[in-house]
Amino acid sequence: MATKMKVLLTKNVENLGSVGEIKEVSGGYGRNYLLPQGFAIIATRGAIKQAEERFAAQAKRDAVLRTEAQILAERIAGVTLSFSERVGENDRLFGSVTASDIAEKLHAALGIEIDRRRLDLEEPIKSLGTATVHYRVMAGVIANVNIVVTASNEA
């Protein structure tokens, strides 16, 4: 007869469950793998209560962060960046507008730190016209940045 034990998962375990779930597993699997590796703790009333309090506090922090991210996304979405670049034949730019250029202009326009790696720009902009670039503020919160590239008067 196999013994069973209830565990509270402290990390996501493939084919078993997610953080915070209470699972009933075989005694050997729990004692020999889940507990020593730190994937779970024994599901006592005290441990369950602590986990619930920890998840509730984390949910509050996440809600505040998400609200701040949405406010930032609205500020970013209201900005249109203009770039004046030298052009050659067929309205192709001599250089290009890169994610770093866009991040610098956004920083100058809004006065906030912008991470260029969060800009979804698959390849640099190399032609005149308008483009929309997505900025991932946080998971699930994306702001659209409007980019306008015009020809400069320099020869």
C-alpha positions in Angstrom: 0.0 0.0 0.0 1.5 3.3 -1.1 1.4 6.2 1.3 0.2 9.6 0.1 1.2 13.0 1.4 -0.1 16.5 0.8 2.4 19.1 -0.3 2.2 22.8 -1.0 4.2 23.6 -4.2 6.7 26.4 -3.8 7.8 26.3 -7.5 6.2 25.3 -10.7 6.6 21.5 -11.3 6.0 20.2 -14.8 3.2 17.6 -15.0 2.2 18.3 -11.4 1.1 21.9 -10.8 1.9 25.6 -10.2 3.2 27.6 -7.3 0.7 27.7 -4.4 -1.3 24.6 -5.3 -1.8 21.8 -2.8 -1.3 18.4 -4.4 -1.5 14.9 -3.1 1.6 12.9 -4.2 3.1 9.6 -3.3 5.2 9.6 -0.2 8.4 8.6 -2.0 8.0 11.3 -4.7 7.4 13.9 -2.0 10.1 12.9 0.4 12.8 12.0 -2.1 12.3 14.6 -4.8 9.9 17.5 -4.1 11.0 18.3 -0.6 14.8 18.0 -0.9 14.8 20.0 -4.2 12.8 22.8 -2.7 9.8 22.3 -5.0 7.4 21.8 -2.2 6.8 21.9 1.5 4.5 19.7 3.6 1.0 21.1 3.5 0.3 22.0 7.1 -2.4 24.5 8.2 0.3 27.0 9.1 2.2 26.6 5.8 -1.1 27.0 3.8 -2.0 30.1 5.8 1.5 31.7 5.2 1.3 30.9 1.5 -2.2 32.5 1.2 -0.9 35.6 3.0 2.2 35.8 0.8 0.1 35.4 -2.4 -2.4 38.0 -1.3 0.4 40.5 -0.6 2.0 39.7 -4.0 -1.3 40.2 -5.7 -1.6 43.7 -4.2 1.9 44.5 -5.3 1.2 43.2 -8.8 -2.0 45.3 -9.0 -0.1 48.5 -8.1 2.7 47.7 -10.6 0.1 47.0 -13.3 -1.7 50.3 -12.7 1.6 52.2 -12.9 2.5 50.3 -16.1 -0.8 51.2 -17.6 -0.3 54.9 -16.8 3.2 54.8 -18.3 1.8 53.0 -21.4 -0.8 55.8 -21.9 2.0 58.4 -21.6 4.1 56.6 -24.2 1.1 56.0 -26.5 0.5 59.7 -26.7 3.9 60.4 -28.2 4.8 60.6 -31.9 8.6 60.7 -32.6 9.9 62.4 -35.6 13.2 61.5 -37.2 14.8 63.6 -40.0 17.3 61.5 -41.9 19.4 61.7 -45.1 17.9 59.8 -48.0 19.3 58.3 -51.2 17.6 56.7 -54.2 14.1 55.3 -53.8 13.6 57.1 -50.5 16.0 54.7 -48.8 17.8 56.1 -45.7 21.6 56.3 -45.7 21.5 55.0 -42.2 18.6 53.6 -40.2 16.4 54.4 -37.2 17.3 51.8 -34.6 15.7 50.8 -31.3 18.4 52.7 -29.5 17.5 55.9 -31.4 13.8 55.4 -30.5 14.7 54.8 -26.8 16.8 58.0 -26.7 14.1 60.1 -28.2 11.5 58.6 -25.9 13.7 59.3 -22.9 14.2 62.9 -24.1 10.5 63.4 -24.7 9.2 61.8 -21.5 12.1 62.1 -19.1 11.8 58.4 -18.1 14.3 55.6 -18.6 13.4 53.5 -21.6 14.9 50.0 -22.2 15.6 49.6 -25.9 15.3 45.8 -25.6 11.6 46.2 -24.8 10.9 47.8 -28.1 9.6 45.3 -30.7 11.6 46.4 -33.7 12.5 43.3 -35.7 14.9 45.3 -37.9 15.9 49.0 -38.1 13.6 51.4 -40.1 15.4 52.1 -43.4 12.7 54.0 -45.4 10.7 57.2 -45.2 7.2 57.1 -43.8 5.4 56.2 -40.7 5.7 53.1 -38.5 4.3 51.8 -35.2 6.6 50.2 -32.7 5.4 48.3 -29.7 7.0 48.9 -26.3 6.4 46.2 -23.7 6.0 48.0 -20.4 5.4 44.8 -18.6 3.7 41.5 -19.3 0.3 42.2 -20.8 0.8 46.0 -21.0 2.0 47.2 -24.4 2.2 50.8 -25.7 2.3 51.8 -29.3 4.9 54.4 -30.3 4.3 56.2 -33.5 7.4 56.9 -35.6 7.6 59.4 -38.5 10.7 59.4 -40.7 11.1 62.3 -43.0 13.9 63.4 -45.4 16.3 66.0 -44.0 17.3 69.1 -46.0 21.0 68.3 -45.7 22.8 67.4 -49.0 
